[in-house]
Amino acid sequence: MPRWKWLITKITNRLWFRSSIFCLAGIGSALLALYGKTFIPDEFSRTLEPGAIEDILNIIASSMLAVTIFSLTTMVAAFRAVTDNATPRSTKLLISDRAAQNALSTFLGSFIFSLVGIITIKLGLYEDSGRIILFVITIGVITLVVATMLSWIEYLIKLGRVGETIKRIEQAATEAISNTAKDPYFGAKPFNQDKDKPPSKVTEVYQNKIGYLQHIDMASLNSVCDDQGVEIYVNIIPGSFCDGSTSIASVKGTCGDDDIDKIRNAFMIDEVRSFTQDPRYGLIVLSEIASKALSPGINDPGTAIAVIVSMTRILSYWQNKKEPISSEEKDKLENKDGSQNGDSDGIPVIKYPSIHMPCVDVSSMFNGAFNAIARDGASILEVQLYLQKSFKSLSEMAADDFKENAERHSYLSYQRALAEMSIQEDKDRLKEIVLRKTKPKSV
């Protein structure tokens, strides 16, 4: 995704943007009635009493202002409840929820529409035909408000509940891991930092901002490669922490300071992590919810178990990961007459052959998902049983390194449980289903 498109997406997810659009629509709708003479025949212009529409607009203005304030107060209280009961990291996801933004924007836009309508009527700018148009628009606004309010009531009932918060985080994490699995290298050439040998003579590019990588503009990096004839080795992935000592990319070849700045600007750094291109972040946030639920003050193992099941579903989408192929290799899979020698559908194509990109590490996803739960729930048999069930399920999935990481976490979780559990019967029951009892080589 280009930088400009990513910035537009980020802006459109803000509450003020959608509210501004609805407010402008409300103003435009009220002013549209000024040209009613063009649309309404004269015989219909005097069928509406002059004061009728003004009374309706007064009711909408007074009620919509109260509803908007009430809705904002309710949302703030719900966000505080989510912060206390789940994790503060989840509030950003709830704030950007389209249903909440649409409801608040509809209420605010209706208030602005009625306010502009009242002012225009008081100034005497509407003719009889204009009042007819305004009345028709007002009926449409009332219908929209009623429909929005019905869905808003159902939304508010769920807002702030831990279960609903887990569901929304799971949806965001599932979307992120599914998109990453479809194109794990963002159109670049695969580069394994542990196995592949990097070039010896390179120019390191450092980031002068401190924060987390949210997005990489691959098209911008590719333009530098095409213009200067260089190759770029990306050293970090979305979600990685960056500071002045972090090498974000290595350039093989010669390029000037302006090109180095262009490479640096292709890496979007922000103060917090984002759910969009970072599948690990959703797993970490869910793990935080489980850890808080397992704290002595809350003591809610049921929530921790729900999180374990949710994370197992999220990780299962990594089975769809496919290694990219070059355009030449894809052409070989397809005959010239259009019939296929092999199945190339869904296989990502290397669009930027001069860019080398690492993939998200499976072990980091497992660590972010299960380490904290295994530690904080070490003494709780029910949590340990579900952890082992999850590890067994993940080990049987056809995904890279899943079996190795599932066995490693199974062993570590089992060792933590043995150290914390005091009842031998609990230890024996756990031993019956544990995936890995002996120490694996990866530990």
Residue pairs with C-beta under 8 A, 6 or more apart in sequence:
1 9
1 215
1 217
2 217
2 219
2 220
3 215
3 217
3 220
3 265
3 266
3 268
6 215
6 217
6 268
11 17
12 18
13 96
14 96
15 95
15 96
15 100
15 101
15 104
15 105
18 101
18 102
18 105
19 101
19 104
19 105
19 108
19 109
21 105
22 105
22 106
22 108
22 109
22 112
23 105
23 108
23 109
23 112
25 109
25 113
26 109
26 110
26 111
26 112
26 113
26 116
26 141
27 112
27 113
27 116
29 113
29 137
29 141
30 113
30 114
30 116
30 117
30 120
30 134
30 137
31 116
31 120
32 133
32 137
33 117
33 120
33 126
33 130
33 131
33 133
33 134
33 137
34 120
34 125
34 126
34 130
35 130
35 133
36 126
36 127
36 129
36 130
36 131
36 132
36 133
36 134
37 45
37 127
37 129
37 130
39 129
39 133
40 129
40 132
40 133
42 129
44 129
44 132
45 127
45 128
45 129
45 132
46 128
47 132
48 128
48 131
48 132
48 135
50 131
52 135
53 117
53 121
53 131
53 134
53 135
53 138
54 118
54 121
56 135
56 138
56 142
57 114
57 117
57 118
57 121
57 138
58 114
58 118
60 110
60 111
60 113
60 114
60 138
60 141
60 142
60 145
61 111
61 114
61 115
61 118
64 107
64 108
64 110
64 111
64 114
64 145
65 111
67 107
67 149
68 104
68 107
68 108
68 111
71 103
71 104
71 107
71 152
71 156
72 104
74 156
74 159
75 100
75 104
75 159
77 160
78 94
78 156
78 159
78 160
79 91
79 94
79 95
79 160
81 160
82 90
82 91
82 94
82 160
82 162
82 165
83 91
85 160
85 162
85 292
85 298
86 162
86 165
86 166
86 288
86 289
86 292
87 285
87 288
87 289
87 292
89 272
89 284
89 285
89 288
90 165
90 168
90 169
90 285
90 289
92 272
93 168
93 169
93 172
93 275
94 100
94 159
94 165
94 168
97 168
99 151
99 152
99 155
100 155
100 159
102 148
103 148
103 149
103 151
103 152
103 155
106 144
106 145
106 148
107 145
107 148
110 141
110 144
110 145
113 137
113 141
114 138
114 141
117 134
117 138
120 126
121 131
121 134
126 134
158 164
162 289
162 293
162 303
163 306
165 289
166 286
166 289
166 303
166 306
166 307
166 310
169 275
169 282
169 285
169 286
169 289
169 310
170 282
170 286
170 310
170 313
170 314
172 275
172 282
173 275
173 279
173 281
173 282
173 283
173 285
173 286
173 314
174 282
174 313
174 314
174 317
175 275
176 275
176 276
176 277
176 278
176 279
176 281
176 282
177 279
177 282
177 314
177 315
177 317
177 318
178 317
178 320
179 277
180 277
180 279
180 321
180 360
181 317
181 318
181 319
181 320
181 321
181 322
182 320
182 322
182 346
182 348
183 324
183 348
184 190
184 321
184 322
184 323
184 324
184 348
184 359
184 360
185 191
185 324
185 348
185 350
185 357
185 358
185 359
186 216
186 218
186 357
187 218
187 324
187 348
187 349
187 350
187 351
187 352
187 355
188 218
188 234
188 350
188 351
188 352
188 355
188 356
188 357
189 324
189 350
189 352
189 353
189 355
189 356
189 357
190 323
190 324
190 356
190 357
190 359
191 198
191 233
191 234
191 356
191 357
191 358
192 358
192 359
193 235
193 358
198 233
198 250
199 231
199 233
199 250
199 252
201 252
202 233
202 250
202 251
202 252
203 250
203 251
203 254
203 255
203 260
204 247
204 249
204 250
204 251
205 247
205 248
205 249
205 250
205 251
205 260
205 263
205 264
206 244
206 245
206 246
206 247
206 248
206 264
207 242
207 243
207 244
207 246
207 248
207 264
207 267
207 269
208 244
208 264
209 242
209 269
210 242
210 243
210 244
210 269
211 241
211 242
211 269
211 270
211 271
211 272
212 239
212 240
212 241
212 242
212 269
212 270
212 271
212 272
212 273
212 274
213 236
213 237
213 238
213 239
213 240
213 242
213 248
213 267
213 268
213 269
214 238
214 268
214 269
214 270
214 273
214 274
214 276
214 277
214 278
215 238
215 267
215 268
215 274
215 276
215 277
216 234
216 238
216 266
216 267
216 268
216 277
217 265
217 266
217 267
217 268
218 266
218 351
218 352
218 355
220 262
220 263
220 265
220 266
221 232
221 234
221 249
221 263
221 266
221 352
221 355
222 351
222 352
222 354
222 355
223 262
224 230
224 232
224 255
224 259
224 262
224 263
225 231
225 232
225 352
225 354
225 355
226 354
227 259
228 253
228 254
228 255
228 256
228 259
229 253
230 251
230 252
230 253
230 254
230 255
230 354
231 251
231 252
231 253
231 354
231 355
231 356
232 249
232 250
232 251
232 252
232 263
232 354
232 355
232 356
233 249
233 250
233 251
233 252
233 356
234 248
234 249
234 355
234 356
234 357
234 358
235 246
235 247
235 248
235 249
235 250
235 358
236 242
236 246
236 248
236 267
237 357
237 358
237 359
237 360
238 274
238 276
238 277
238 278
239 273
239 277
239 278
239 280
239 281
239 360
240 246
242 248
242 267
242 269
248 263
248 264
248 267
249 263
249 267
251 260
251 263
273 281
274 281
275 281
275 282
279 314
279 360
279 365
280 360
280 364
280 365
280 368
282 314
283 311
283 314
283 315
283 365
283 368
283 369
284 368
284 369
286 307
286 310
286 311
286 314
286 369
287 307
287 311
287 368
287 369
287 370
287 371
287 372
287 373
288 372
289 303
289 307
290 303
290 304
290 307
290 308
290 372
290 373
290 376
290 377
291 372
291 373
291 376
292 298
293 300
293 301
293 302
293 303
293 304
293 307
294 300
294 301
294 304
294 373
294 376
294 377
294 380
294 383
295 376
301 377
301 380
301 382
301 383
304 373
304 377
304 380
304 383
305 382
305 383
305 386
307 373
308 373
308 383
308 386
308 387
308 390
309 386
309 390
311 369
311 370
311 390
312 390
312 393
312 394
315 365
315 366
315 369
315 394
315 397
315 399
315 402
316 394
316 397
318 362
318 365
318 397
318 399
318 400
318 402
319 397
319 398
319 399
321 399
321 400
322 346
322 347
322 348
323 348
324 347
324 348
324 349
324 350
325 344
325 347
325 348
325 349
325 350
326 349
326 350
326 353
327 349
327 350
330 344
330 347
330 349
332 341
333 340
333 341
333 342
333 343
333 344
334 340
334 341
334 344
335 341
362 399
362 400
362 401
362 402
362 405
363 401
363 405
363 408
366 405
366 406
366 408
366 409
370 387
370 390
370 409
370 413
371 409
373 383
373 387
374 384
374 387
374 409
374 412
374 413
374 416
375 416
377 383
377 384
377 387
378 384
378 413
378 416
378 417
378 419
378 420
378 421
379 417
379 420
379 421
379 422
381 417
381 421
381 426
381 429
381 430
384 413
384 414
384 417
384 430
385 429
385 430
385 433
387 409
387 410
387 413
388 410
388 413
388 414
388 430
388 433
388 434
388 435
389 433
391 406
391 407
391 409
391 410
391 413
391 435
391 436
392 406
392 410
392 433
392 435
394 402
394 405
394 406
395 402
395 403
395 406
395 407
395 410
395 435
396 403
404 440
404 442
405 442
406 435
407 435
407 436
407 440
407 442
408 436
408 440
408 442
408 443
410 434
410 435
410 436
411 435
411 436
411 437
411 438
411 439
411 440
411 443
412 443
414 430
414 431
414 434
414 436
414 437
417 427
417 430
418 427
421 427
421 430
431 437
